């Protein structure tokens, strides 16, 4: 039987979501807890990857077990075993052919910037003091909306078949000492959001123009885009599925 689990985590202490050699990932911690409960190794499949230090307000994964489980009890046991920076929010039975990654229709991220020192936001936002023009940044961000080749904002070494993504929304909002960048799309490339934010900050500082930003987007050249901003400001906030997948 296949189950979907919703999970939230602070990524500060993890080398991203996906298991890898010689590093601790969020996936490793969850699989370890499942093995303790079930007495067997069970592989989980996430809705996507988050990089080292990136957080998730909402992430999903699926897993298969023989004979079924009591979802409430299983969630309680998992949360008791997991560290305080990982929470299983819910577990639901789904059809056996449903896939956490391939059946996700939309994903959304928020990148949080704090304009002053705040110990309560340390590790959960990027501290950035420079003055920027938010209106110009939003004008540039609007160019991201639609279907484009985003290779210029992708990590150079990646295992994707293509760089086409459809962006549904991309905008900045300011609230007191915070600046938050919102972006949603059907898929994201590795490092894409952090590279987009780094390049939009150049626009906001008026180091490059809106026309320059558009040319960067069309170029497909990562070297022409801005730097990747630090991971601690990035949050995966939403992964959407059709309700028909749930039993």
DACOR-V794320 format. One record per pair of residues at least 12 apart in sequence whose C-alpha atoms are under 6 Angstrom apart, sorted by the first residue. I is the first residue (numbers start at 1). GAP is how many residues later the second one is. D is the distance in Angstrom with one decimal. If there is no record, write none. Layout:
# DACOR-V794320
i-><I,I>
gap-><GAP,GAP>
d-><D,D>
This chain:
# DACOR-V794320
i-><1,1,1,1,2,2,2,2,3,3,3,3,3,4,4,4,4,5,5,5,5,6,6,6,6,6,7,7,7,7,7,7,8,8,8,8,8,9,9,9,9,10,10,11,11,11,12,15,16,16,16,17,17,33,44,44,45,45,46,46,46,47,47,47,47,48,53,53,54,54,54,55,56,56,57,57,58,58,61,62,71,93,94,94,94,104,104,105,105,105,106,106,106,106,107,107,107,107,108,108,108,108,109,109,109,109,110,110,110,110,111,111,111,111,112,112,112,113,113,113,113,113,114,114,114,114,115,115,115,115,123,124,124,125,125,126,132,132,133,137,137,138,138,140,141,141,145,145,145,146,146,147,147,148,148,149,149,150,151,151,152,152,152,153,153,153,154,154,154,154,155,155,165,166,166,167,167,168,168,169,169,170,170,194,194,195,195,198,198,198,198,199,199>
gap-><63,64,65,67,61,62,92,94,59,60,89,90,91,57,58,87,88,55,56,85,86,53,54,82,83,84,51,52,53,80,81,82,48,49,50,78,79,46,47,76,77,45,75,42,43,44,41,37,34,35,36,32,33,48,18,19,16,17,14,15,54,13,14,53,54,53,178,179,177,178,180,180,179,180,179,180,179,180,39,38,20,154,151,152,153,136,137,81,135,136,79,80,133,134,77,78,131,132,75,76,129,130,74,126,127,128,71,72,124,125,69,70,122,123,13,68,121,12,13,14,65,66,12,13,63,64,12,13,14,62,109,108,109,107,108,107,72,73,71,63,67,33,34,70,29,30,22,23,24,20,21,18,19,16,17,14,15,13,12,69,68,69,70,39,42,69,35,36,37,38,35,36,22,19,20,17,18,16,17,14,15,12,13,34,35,32,33,28,29,30,31,26,27>
d-><5.3,5.4,6.0,5.9,5.7,4.4,5.8,5.1,5.4,5.5,5.5,4.5,5.4,5.7,4.5,5.6,5.2,5.5,5.5,5.6,4.2,5.8,4.5,6.0,5.4,5.3,6.0,5.2,5.9,5.6,4.5,5.6,5.3,4.9,5.3,5.9,5.3,5.9,5.3,5.4,4.4,4.7,5.4,4.5,4.9,4.5,4.4,4.1,5.2,4.2,3.9,5.5,5.2,6.0,5.7,4.9,5.1,5.4,5.8,4.0,5.9,5.4,5.7,4.6,3.9,5.9,5.3,5.6,5.2,5.6,5.5,4.7,5.1,4.5,5.9,4.8,5.1,5.3,5.5,5.7,5.7,5.7,5.7,4.5,5.2,5.7,5.2,5.8,5.6,5.7,5.6,4.6,5.8,5.2,5.5,5.6,5.5,4.6,5.7,4.0,5.7,5.0,5.5,5.6,4.5,5.4,5.4,4.7,6.0,5.3,5.6,5.0,5.2,4.4,5.0,4.6,4.8,5.3,4.7,5.9,5.6,5.0,5.9,4.8,5.8,4.7,5.8,5.2,5.1,5.3,5.4,5.2,5.4,5.6,3.9,4.9,4.4,4.9,4.7,5.9,5.3,5.5,6.0,5.4,5.7,5.9,4.8,5.7,5.9,5.2,5.1,5.6,4.1,5.5,5.8,5.2,4.4,5.5,5.4,4.8,4.2,4.5,4.0,4.9,5.3,5.8,5.7,5.7,5.7,5.1,5.8,5.8,5.8,5.5,5.7,5.9,4.1,5.5,5.3,5.4,5.4,5.5,4.3,4.8,5.2,5.9,4.3,5.2,5.2,5.4,5.4,5.8,4.2>
